[in-house]
Each structure stands twice: as structure tokens, then as C-alpha cells.
Amino acid sequence: MGFFRHLYFKKRTAVRQSNPKGGPHKLKAPITKPTVKLIGQDGNAFAIMGNIKRALKRAGADREYIDEYLKEATSGDYNTLLTASMKYVNIE
């Protein structure tokens, strides 16, 4: 099972990084920044990331764009999370 799993993930990674035109893969950002209401909601970091991830998905962002947000949001402390969140969505 481990060998086949390795091939599966290797293939997925290769496909995700390629671009039909031969250049680097460009991230597909949503056309408009979605609005997320955080006031009066759960202030837990994981709840915030989940709400923003859902909003980005609904707005049409691709997986790589969402992964970039999650990577940036988890790169520091709680303030870094909030700063990254405000960069990717409008906060109410």
C-alpha cells in the first residue's frame, strides 16, 4: 500500500505544479474578496481559519490559493493569523 500511495501523491503533486502553457502554475484568486463576519463568532484560531477557508472556496478560489492562505496564517502567532485573514478576505 505504501508504494502505491507514494505514486499517487507524486502524480498529484506533478499535476498540480504543471501548467498547460508550460509556465509556472498561477493561483486562482476569487474575483472579489469574500466578506466574513468574525464579530460575535468563535475566536478560536482554527474556527477563524475554517470560516475563511469556506468563504474562499465559495468565492471560487482554487486549492493552491487556499493552501497559500493557510500557510501564511499559520506561520506565526494569533496576530499573524488575523493579519493574513484580513489580506485574503474582508472582515466584518
DSSP file (Angstrom, degrees, kcal/mol; ACC not computed):
  #  RESIDUE AA STRUCTURE BP1 BP2  ACC     N-H-->O    O-->H-N    N-H-->O    O-->H-N    TCO  KAPPA ALPHA  PHI   PSI    X-CA   Y-CA   Z-CA
    1    1 A M     >        0   0    0      0, 0.0     4,-2.3     0, 0.0     5,-0.2   0.000 360.0 360.0 360.0 -39.6    0.0    0.0    0.0
    2    2 A G  H  >  +     0   0    0      1,-0.2     4,-2.1     2,-0.2     5,-0.1   0.877 360.0  52.2 -61.4 -38.7    2.8    2.4    0.8
    3    3 A F  H  > S+     0   0    0      2,-0.2     4,-1.9     1,-0.2    -1,-0.2   0.928 111.7  45.1 -64.6 -45.4    4.4    2.2   -2.6
    4    4 A F  H  > S+     0   0    0      1,-0.2     4,-2.4     2,-0.2    -1,-0.2   0.867 110.2  55.0 -67.3 -35.9    1.1    2.9   -4.4
    5    5 A R  H  X S+     0   0    0     -4,-2.3     4,-2.5     2,-0.2     5,-0.3   0.916 106.5  52.1 -61.1 -42.4    0.4    5.8   -2.0
    6    6 A H  H  X S+     0   0    0     -4,-2.1     4,-2.3     1,-0.2    -2,-0.2   0.917 110.5  47.3 -60.3 -44.3    3.8    7.3   -2.9
    7    7 A L  H  X S+     0   0    0     -4,-1.9     4,-2.4     2,-0.2    -1,-0.2   0.896 110.7  52.6 -64.9 -39.3    3.0    7.1   -6.6
    8    8 A Y  H  X S+     0   0    0     -4,-2.4     4,-2.3     2,-0.2    -2,-0.2   0.945 113.6  41.4 -62.1 -49.0   -0.4    8.6   -6.1
    9    9 A F  H  X S+     0   0    0     -4,-2.5     4,-2.3     1,-0.2    -1,-0.2   0.855 113.0  54.2 -69.9 -33.8    0.9   11.6   -4.2
   10   10 A K  H  X S+     0   0    0     -4,-2.3     4,-2.1    -5,-0.3    -1,-0.2   0.919 111.0  46.4 -63.8 -42.1    3.8   12.0   -6.6
   11   11 A K  H  X S+     0   0    0     -4,-2.4     4,-2.4     2,-0.2    -2,-0.2   0.921 111.8  50.4 -66.2 -44.2    1.4   12.1   -9.5
   12   12 A R  H  X S+     0   0    0     -4,-2.3     4,-2.4     1,-0.2    -2,-0.2   0.908 111.4  48.7 -60.8 -42.5   -0.9   14.6   -7.8
   13   13 A T  H  X S+     0   0    0     -4,-2.3     4,-1.7     1,-0.2    -1,-0.2   0.914 111.3  49.5 -64.8 -42.8    2.0   16.9   -7.0
   14   14 A A  H  X S+     0   0    0     -4,-2.1     4,-0.8     1,-0.2    -1,-0.2   0.900 113.1  46.5 -64.4 -40.4    3.3   16.8  -10.5
   15   15 A V  H >< S+     0   0    0     -4,-2.4     3,-0.6     1,-0.2    -1,-0.2   0.905 110.9  52.1 -68.7 -40.8   -0.1   17.6  -12.0
   16   16 A R  H 3< S+     0   0    0     -4,-2.4    -1,-0.2     1,-0.2    -2,-0.2   0.836 110.6  47.8 -66.5 -32.1   -0.8   20.4   -9.6
   17   17 A Q  H 3< S+     0   0    0     -4,-1.7     8,-0.6    -5,-0.2    -1,-0.2   0.615  96.9  88.0 -86.3 -11.7    2.5   22.2  -10.3
   18   18 A S    <<  -     0   0    0     -4,-0.8     5,-0.1    -3,-0.6     3,-0.0  -0.506  59.7-155.5 -89.5 158.3    2.2   22.0  -14.1
   19   19 A N    >   -     0   0    0      4,-0.2     3,-2.3    -2,-0.2     6,-0.1  -0.992  22.8-128.0-129.9 137.1    0.6   24.5  -16.3
   20   20 A P  T 3  S+     0   0    0      0, 0.0    -1,-0.1     0, 0.0     5,-0.0   0.800 111.3  53.0 -56.7 -28.8   -0.8   23.7  -19.8
   21   21 A K  T 3  S-     0   0    0      3,-0.1    -3,-0.0     2,-0.1     0, 0.0   0.478 117.7-112.6 -86.8  -1.2    1.1   26.5  -21.3
   22   22 A G  S <  S+     0   0    0     -3,-2.3     3,-0.1     1,-0.3    -1,-0.0   0.312  81.3 108.1  92.7  -9.8    4.4   25.3  -19.8
   23   23 A G  S    S-     0   0    0      1,-0.2    -1,-0.3    -5,-0.1    -4,-0.2  -0.218  81.8 -63.8 -90.7-175.5    4.9   28.1  -17.3
   24   24 A P        -     0   0    0      0, 0.0     2,-0.3     0, 0.0    -1,-0.2  -0.366  61.9 -96.6 -68.8 151.1    4.6   28.2  -13.6
   25   25 A H        -     0   0    0     -8,-0.6     2,-0.4    -3,-0.1    -6,-0.1  -0.506  37.2-144.7 -70.7 128.9    1.1   27.5  -12.1
   26   26 A K        -     0   0    0     -2,-0.3     2,-0.2    -3,-0.1    38,-0.1  -0.785  17.7-117.5 -96.0 139.3   -0.7   30.7  -11.3
   27   27 A L        -     0   0    0     -2,-0.4     2,-0.9    37,-0.1    -1,-0.0  -0.521  20.4-132.0 -75.4 139.1   -3.0   30.8   -8.3
   28   28 A K        -     0   0    0     -2,-0.2    34,-1.9    32,-0.0    37,-0.2  -0.809  26.7-169.3 -95.8 104.1   -6.7   31.4   -9.0
   29   29 A A        -     0   0    0     -2,-0.9     4,-0.0    32,-0.2    27,-0.0  -0.548  33.0 -92.3 -85.5 155.8   -7.9   34.1   -6.6
   30   30 A P        -     0   0    0      0, 0.0    30,-0.1     0, 0.0    -1,-0.1  -0.320  31.2-120.7 -63.7 153.5  -11.6   34.8   -6.2
   31   31 A I  S    S+     0   0    0     28,-0.6     2,-0.4     1,-0.1    29,-0.1   0.924  99.0  20.3 -62.9 -45.1  -12.9   37.6   -8.4
   32   32 A T  S    S-     0   0    0     27,-0.2    -1,-0.1    -3,-0.0     0, 0.0  -0.939  93.9-103.5-122.6 149.6  -14.0   39.6   -5.4
   33   33 A K        -     0   0    0     -2,-0.4    56,-0.2    -3,-0.1    23,-0.0  -0.554  41.1-126.8 -69.7 126.3  -12.8   39.3   -1.8
   34   34 A P        -     0   0    0      0, 0.0    56,-3.0     0, 0.0     2,-0.5  -0.336  17.0-124.5 -70.9 158.2  -15.4   37.5    0.2
   35   35 A T  E     -a   90   0A   0     54,-0.2     2,-0.4    20,-0.1    56,-0.2  -0.902  24.6-169.8-106.7 130.8  -16.7   39.0    3.4
   36   36 A V  E     -a   91   0A   0     54,-3.1    56,-2.5    -2,-0.5     2,-0.7  -0.976  17.2-138.2-122.8 131.1  -16.5   37.0    6.6
   37   37 A K        +     0   0    0     -2,-0.4    54,-0.1    54,-0.2    -2,-0.0  -0.796  32.5 159.6 -90.0 117.2  -18.2   38.0    9.9
   38   38 A L    >   +     0   0    0     -2,-0.7     3,-1.8     3,-0.1     2,-0.3   0.616  43.2 100.0-108.5 -20.4  -15.9   37.4   12.8
   39   39 A I  T 3  S+     0   0    0      1,-0.3     3,-0.1     4,-0.0    53,-0.0  -0.536  97.6  11.3 -70.9 127.7  -17.5   39.7   15.4
   40   40 A G  T 3  S+     0   0    0      1,-0.3    -1,-0.3    -2,-0.3     2,-0.2   0.461 109.8 108.5  84.0   1.7  -19.7   37.6   17.7
   41   41 A Q  S <  S-     0   0    0     -3,-1.8    -1,-0.3     1,-0.1     2,-0.2  -0.484  85.6 -68.3-101.5 175.5  -18.2   34.4   16.4
   42   42 A D        -     0   0    0     -2,-0.2    -1,-0.1     1,-0.1     0, 0.0  -0.468  38.9-153.9 -64.3 128.9  -15.9   31.9   17.9
   43   43 A G        +     0   0    0     -2,-0.2    -1,-0.1     4,-0.1     2,-0.1   0.357  50.9 127.5 -89.8   5.7  -12.4   33.5   18.3
   44   44 A N     >  -     0   0    0      1,-0.1     4,-2.3     2,-0.0     5,-0.2  -0.387  65.9-128.3 -62.6 138.5  -10.5   30.2   18.2
   45   45 A A  H  > S+     0   0    0      1,-0.2     4,-2.4     2,-0.2     5,-0.2   0.878 108.3  50.0 -58.7 -40.4   -7.8   30.3   15.6
   46   46 A F  H  > S+     0   0    0      1,-0.2     4,-2.1     2,-0.2    -1,-0.2   0.857 109.4  51.4 -69.8 -33.9   -9.0   27.0   14.0
   47   47 A A  H  > S+     0   0    0      2,-0.2     4,-2.4     1,-0.2    -2,-0.2   0.904 110.3  49.5 -67.0 -40.9  -12.5   28.3   13.8
   48   48 A I  H  X S+     0   0    0     -4,-2.3     4,-2.3     2,-0.2     5,-0.2   0.942 111.8  47.6 -62.3 -48.2  -11.4   31.5   12.1
   49   49 A M  H  X S+     0   0    0     -4,-2.4     4,-2.5     1,-0.2    -1,-0.2   0.886 111.7  51.3 -61.9 -38.3   -9.3   29.6    9.6
   50   50 A G  H  X S+     0   0    0     -4,-2.1     4,-2.3     2,-0.2    -1,-0.2   0.915 110.0  48.5 -64.6 -43.3  -12.2   27.3    8.8
   51   51 A N  H  X S+     0   0    0     -4,-2.4     4,-2.1     2,-0.2    -2,-0.2   0.913 115.0  44.7 -62.5 -42.6  -14.6   30.1    8.2
   52   52 A I  H  X S+     0   0    0     -4,-2.3     4,-2.6     2,-0.2    -2,-0.2   0.888 111.2  52.9 -71.5 -38.4  -12.2   31.9    5.9
   53   53 A K  H  X S+     0   0    0     -4,-2.5     4,-2.2    -5,-0.2    -2,-0.2   0.926 110.8  47.8 -61.4 -44.0  -11.3   28.7    4.1
   54   54 A R  H  X S+     0   0    0     -4,-2.3     4,-2.4     1,-0.2    -2,-0.2   0.902 111.7  50.2 -62.2 -41.9  -15.1   28.0    3.5
   55   55 A A  H  X S+     0   0    0     -4,-2.1     4,-1.6     1,-0.2    -2,-0.2   0.900 110.3  49.4 -65.2 -40.8  -15.6   31.6    2.3
   56   56 A L  H  X>S+     0   0    0     -4,-2.6     5,-2.4     2,-0.2     4,-0.5   0.902 111.0  50.3 -65.1 -40.5  -12.6   31.4   -0.2
   57   57 A K  H ><5S+     0   0    0     -4,-2.2     3,-1.3     1,-0.2    -2,-0.2   0.935 110.6  48.8 -61.4 -46.7  -14.0   28.1   -1.5
   58   58 A R  H 3<5S+     0   0    0     -4,-2.4    -1,-0.2     1,-0.3    -2,-0.2   0.813 107.8  56.0 -63.0 -29.9  -17.4   29.6   -2.1
   59   59 A A  H 3<5S-     0   0    0     -4,-1.6   -28,-0.6    -5,-0.2    -1,-0.3   0.564 123.7-102.3 -81.9  -7.8  -15.9   32.6   -3.8
   60   60 A G  T <<5 +     0   0    0     -3,-1.3    -3,-0.2    -4,-0.5     2,-0.1   0.617  64.8 154.4 101.8  13.4  -14.1   30.3   -6.3
   61   61 A A      < -     0   0    0     -5,-2.4    -1,-0.3     1,-0.1   -32,-0.2  -0.483  40.5-122.8 -72.6 145.6  -10.5   30.2   -5.1
   62   62 A D     >  -     0   0    0    -34,-1.9     4,-1.9    -2,-0.1     3,-0.3  -0.326  27.3 -98.4 -84.0 172.5   -8.5   27.2   -6.1
   63   63 A R  H  > S+     0   0    0      1,-0.2     4,-2.8     2,-0.2     5,-0.2   0.867 120.9  53.8 -59.7 -40.9   -6.8   24.8   -3.7
   64   64 A E  H  > S+     0   0    0      1,-0.2     4,-2.1     2,-0.2    -1,-0.2   0.884 107.5  50.9 -64.7 -38.1   -3.4   26.3   -4.1
   65   65 A Y  H  > S+     0   0    0     -3,-0.3     4,-1.9     2,-0.2    -1,-0.2   0.916 112.7  45.8 -64.7 -43.2   -4.7   29.8   -3.2
   66   66 A I  H  X S+     0   0    0     -4,-1.9     4,-2.5     2,-0.2    -2,-0.2   0.899 111.4  52.2 -66.9 -40.6   -6.4   28.4   -0.1
   67   67 A D  H  X S+     0   0    0     -4,-2.8     4,-2.4     1,-0.2    -1,-0.2   0.875 107.1  53.5 -62.5 -36.5   -3.2   26.5    0.9
   68   68 A E  H  X S+     0   0    0     -4,-2.1     4,-2.3     2,-0.2    -1,-0.2   0.912 108.9  49.2 -64.1 -41.7   -1.2   29.7    0.5
   69   69 A Y  H  X S+     0   0    0     -4,-1.9     4,-3.0     2,-0.2    -2,-0.2   0.948 112.0  47.9 -60.4 -48.4   -3.6   31.4    2.9
   70   70 A L  H  X S+     0   0    0     -4,-2.5     4,-1.8     1,-0.2    -2,-0.2   0.880 111.2  50.8 -62.5 -38.2   -3.3   28.6    5.4
   71   71 A K  H  < S+     0   0    0     -4,-2.4    -1,-0.2     2,-0.2    -2,-0.2   0.926 114.7  43.0 -64.5 -44.3    0.5   28.6    5.2
   72   72 A E  H >< S+     0   0    0     -4,-2.3     3,-1.0     1,-0.2    -2,-0.2   0.887 113.4  52.1 -68.5 -38.9    0.6   32.3    5.8
   73   73 A A  H 3< S+     0   0    0     -4,-3.0     3,-0.5     1,-0.2    -1,-0.2   0.816 112.9  44.1 -68.7 -30.9   -2.0   32.2    8.6
   74   74 A T  T 3< S+     0   0    0     -4,-1.8    -1,-0.2    -5,-0.2    -2,-0.2   0.301  88.1  91.9 -96.8   9.6   -0.1   29.5   10.5
   75   75 A S  S <  S-     0   0    0     -3,-1.0    -1,-0.2    -4,-0.2     2,-0.2   0.525  98.6  -2.3 -82.9  -3.9    3.3   31.0   10.1
   76   76 A G  S    S-     0   0    0     -3,-0.5     2,-0.0     1,-0.3    -3,-0.0  -0.558  95.1 -43.7-152.7-143.7    3.2   33.0   13.3
   77   77 A D  S  > S-     0   0    0     -2,-0.2     4,-1.8     1,-0.0    -1,-0.3  -0.097  70.1 -75.9 -92.5-167.1    1.1   33.9   16.3
   78   78 A Y  H  > S+     0   0    0      1,-0.2     4,-2.2     2,-0.2     5,-0.2   0.862 129.9  54.9 -62.3 -38.5   -2.6   34.9   16.6
   79   79 A N  H  > S+     0   0    0      1,-0.2     4,-2.4     2,-0.2    -1,-0.2   0.874 105.8  52.4 -64.2 -36.4   -1.9   38.4   15.3
   80   80 A T  H  > S+     0   0    0     -3,-0.2     4,-2.6     2,-0.2     5,-0.2   0.893 107.6  53.0 -64.2 -39.6   -0.3   36.9   12.2
   81   81 A L  H  X S+     0   0    0     -4,-1.8     4,-2.3     2,-0.2    -2,-0.2   0.934 111.1  45.2 -59.8 -47.2   -3.4   34.9   11.6
   82   82 A L  H  X S+     0   0    0     -4,-2.2     4,-2.2     2,-0.2    -2,-0.2   0.891 112.9  50.7 -66.4 -39.0   -5.6   37.9   11.8
   83   83 A T  H  X S+     0   0    0     -4,-2.4     4,-1.3     2,-0.2    -2,-0.2   0.929 112.4  46.1 -63.4 -45.9   -3.3   39.9    9.5
   84   84 A A  H  X S+     0   0    0     -4,-2.6     4,-1.5     1,-0.2    -2,-0.2   0.888 111.1  53.7 -64.4 -38.6   -3.3   37.2    6.9
   85   85 A S  H  X S+     0   0    0     -4,-2.3     4,-2.3     1,-0.2     3,-0.2   0.907 107.4  49.9 -63.3 -41.8   -7.1   36.8    7.2
   86   86 A M  H  < S+     0   0    0     -4,-2.2    -1,-0.2     1,-0.2    -2,-0.2   0.768 107.4  56.3 -68.3 -24.3   -7.6   40.5    6.5
   87   87 A K  H  < S+     0   0    0     -4,-1.3    -1,-0.2    -5,-0.2    -2,-0.2   0.849 115.7  35.0 -72.9 -34.3   -5.3   40.2    3.5
   88   88 A Y  H  < S+     0   0    0     -4,-1.5     2,-0.3    -3,-0.2    -2,-0.2   0.742 125.8  20.1 -95.5 -25.8   -7.4   37.5    1.9
   89   89 A V  S  < S-     0   0    0     -4,-2.3     2,-0.5    -5,-0.2   -54,-0.2  -0.921  78.2-104.3-138.1 163.6  -11.0   38.4    2.9
   90   90 A N  E     -a   35   0A   0    -56,-3.0   -54,-3.1    -2,-0.3     2,-0.4  -0.793  38.5-145.1 -86.7 131.9  -13.0   41.4    4.1
   91   91 A I  E      a   36   0A   0     -2,-0.5   -54,-0.2   -56,-0.2   -56,-0.0  -0.839 360.0 360.0-103.6 132.7  -13.7   41.2    7.8
   92   92 A E              0   0    0    -56,-2.5   -55,-0.2    -2,-0.4    -1,-0.1   0.362 360.0 360.0-103.3 360.0  -16.9   42.4    9.4
